[in-house]
Amino acid sequence: MTATNGGPTPAGDAAGTRPGAGTDPARSDTVSAVVRQWQAVHPQLDTGPMEIIGRINRCAALLQQAEDAPLRRAGLSRPEFDLLGALRRTGHELTPGELARETFSSGAAVTKRLKQLTERGLVERRGDTRDRRVAHVRLTDAGRDLVDGILPEQLTYETAVLSALSPDVQGELAGRLAELLSRLEGLGGALRA
């Protein structure tokens, strides 16, 4: 993990710090300060990875905080909205197991969230005619309207955030992040071991 959240430093390369790491005067974000502090404490460690991972984590936290504001106003948590969004974007009923895969959640967490969303009238469950153990979940009209009302607000915010970057830079950033994400998803359990 990065040190931006007060956690331990990542295992670094003891070969030494990367020249110029964290010392660019043009960089005055919070991660630069954290990197400089860790370089002072452990000058032998390569803090270069922290400059990337720390910034990704910090950006994600700040974006999530702002994007969750419309969800809070609607009385939803991010995981609940993710379930509703999965049902909306796929356009058909899903089983709880399929929803767990779509939202990268545990089956128990999905079951709990579906119970809450059902009680609020945002989703409906129906039993499978061939297998009573299987349920099929779909959005209600109220659930669909809620998702369709929140999503444009989130996209407007994301567009505004990215407007400082040219379309070319946005495209390059999207490509680089896709490479990183694909690698991380491919490694899966190896990273958690």
C-alpha positions in Angstrom: 0.0 0.0 0.0 1.1 3.6 -0.4 2.0 5.9 2.4 -0.6 8.4 1.5 -3.1 6.9 3.9 -0.6 6.6 6.7 0.1 3.0 6.0 3.4 1.2 5.6 5.7 1.8 2.7 5.6 -0.7 -0.1 8.4 -3.1 -0.4 10.9 -1.1 -2.4 14.0 -1.8 -4.5 16.9 -1.4 -2.1 19.1 -0.4 -5.0 18.4 3.3 -4.3 15.9 6.0 -5.1 15.0 6.9 -8.6 16.8 10.1 -9.6 14.5 13.1 -9.2 11.7 11.0 -7.6 9.3 13.2 -5.8 11.5 16.3 -6.2 10.0 17.9 -9.3 9.2 21.5 -8.1 6.2 21.5 -10.5 4.6 18.7 -8.4 3.0 20.2 -5.3 0.3 17.6 -4.6 0.0 15.7 -1.3 1.8 12.6 -2.7 4.9 14.7 -3.5 5.2 15.7 0.1 4.6 12.2 1.4 7.3 10.8 -1.0 9.8 13.4 0.1 9.2 12.5 3.7 9.7 8.8 3.0 12.9 9.5 1.1 14.2 11.4 4.1 13.4 8.5 6.4 14.5 5.7 4.0 16.8 7.2 1.3 17.9 3.8 0.2 14.3 2.8 -1.0 13.0 3.4 -4.4 9.8 5.4 -3.8 9.0 5.7 -7.5 6.1 3.3 -7.3 4.6 5.4 -4.6 4.4 8.4 -6.9 2.1 6.4 -9.3 0.1 4.2 -6.9 -0.2 6.9 -4.3 -1.6 9.3 -6.9 -4.0 6.7 -8.2 -5.3 6.0 -4.7 -5.6 9.7 -3.9 -7.4 10.5 -7.1 -9.8 7.6 -6.6 -10.6 8.7 -3.0 -11.3 12.3 -4.1 -13.3 11.3 -7.1 -15.3 8.8 -5.1 -16.0 11.3 -2.4 -17.5 13.8 -4.9 -19.3 11.1 -7.0 -20.9 9.6 -3.9 -22.7 12.9 -3.1 -25.7 12.3 -5.4 -25.8 8.7 -4.0 -26.0 10.0 -0.4 -28.8 12.4 -1.4 -30.7 9.4 -2.8 -30.0 7.4 0.3 -27.8 4.9 -1.5 -24.4 3.5 -0.8 -21.9 3.0 -3.6 -22.2 -0.8 -3.5 -26.0 -0.5 -3.7 -25.7 1.8 -6.7 -23.3 -0.6 -8.4 -26.0 -3.3 -8.1 -28.6 -1.1 -9.6 -26.2 0.0 -12.3 -25.4 -3.6 -13.2 -29.0 -4.3 -13.7 -29.5 -1.2 -15.8 -26.5 -1.5 -18.1 -27.1 -5.2 -18.8 -30.7 -4.6 -19.5 -32.0 -7.9 -18.2 -32.6 -9.9 -15.0 -29.6 -11.2 -13.2 -29.2 -13.8 -10.5 -27.5 -12.8 -7.2 -24.5 -14.8 -8.3 -24.3 -12.9 -11.6 -24.7 -9.6 -9.7 -21.8 -10.7 -7.4 -19.6 -11.2 -10.4 -20.7 -8.0 -12.1 -20.0 -5.9 -9.0 -16.9 -7.8 -7.7 -18.8 -8.5 -4.4 -19.3 -11.5 -2.2 -22.5 -13.4 -2.4 -23.4 -12.6 1.2 -22.9 -8.8 0.6 -25.1 -9.0 -2.5 -27.9 -10.8 -0.7 -27.9 -8.2 2.1 -27.9 -5.3 -0.4 -30.7 -6.9 -2.5 -32.8 -7.2 0.6 -32.4 -3.5 1.4 -33.1 -2.5 -2.3 -36.2 -4.8 -2.4 -37.6 -3.2 0.8 -37.1 0.2 -0.9 -39.0 -0.9 -4.0 -36.0 -0.4 -6.3 -35.6 -4.1 -7.3 -37.9 -7.1 -7.6 -37.0 -10.8 -7.1 -38.8 -13.7 -8.7 -38.1 -17.3 -8.2 -37.0 -19.6 -10.9 -39.7 -22.0 -12.1 -37.2 -24.9 -12.5 -35.0 -24.3 -9.5 -36.5 -22.8 -6.3 -33.0 -22.1 -5.0 -32.4 -19.6 -7.8 -33.8 -16.0 -7.8 -33.9 -13.6 -10.7 -33.5 -9.9 -9.9 -34.7 -6.9 -12.0 -35.1 -3.2 -11.6 -38.4 -1.7 -10.8 -39.5 1.5 -12.6 -38.5 3.4 -9.5 -35.0 1.8 -9.6 -34.6 2.5 -13.3 -35.6 6.1 -12.8 -33.2 6.5 -9.9 -30.2 5.2 -11.9 -31.1 7.3 -14.9 -31.3 10.4 -12.7 -28.0 9.9 -11.0 -25.8 8.7 -13.9 -25.9 12.0 -15.9 -24.9 14.0 -12.8 -21.9 11.7 -12.3 -20.9 11.9 -15.9 -21.1 15.7 -15.9 -18.8 15.8 -12.9 -16.3 13.4 -14.5 -16.3 15.5 -17.7 -15.6 18.6 -15.8 -12.7 17.0 -13.9 -11.1 15.7 -17.1 -11.7 19.0 -19.0 -8.3 20.2 -17.9 -6.7 17.4 -20.0 -6.7 17.5 -23.8 -8.6 14.7 -25.6 -5.3 13.2 -26.6 -4.0 13.1 -23.1 -7.3 11.6 -21.9 -7.1 8.9 -24.5 -3.5 8.1 -23.5 -4.3 8.1 -19.8 -7.3 5.8 -20.5 -5.1 3.4 -22.4 -2.3 3.3 -19.8 -4.8 2.8 -17.0 -6.4 0.0 -19.0 -3.0 -1.7 -19.4 -2.4 -1.4 -15.6 -5.9 -2.7 -14.8 -5.7 -5.6 -17.2 -2.4 -6.6 -15.6 -3.7 -6.3 -12.1 -6.9 -8.3 -13.0 -4.7 -10.9 -14.6 -2.5 -11.3 -11.6 -5.6 -11.5 -9.3 -4.8 -13.8 -6.4 -1.0 -13.7 -6.9 -1.1 -10.1 -5.7 -3.1 -11.0 -2.6 -0.8 -13.9 -1.7 
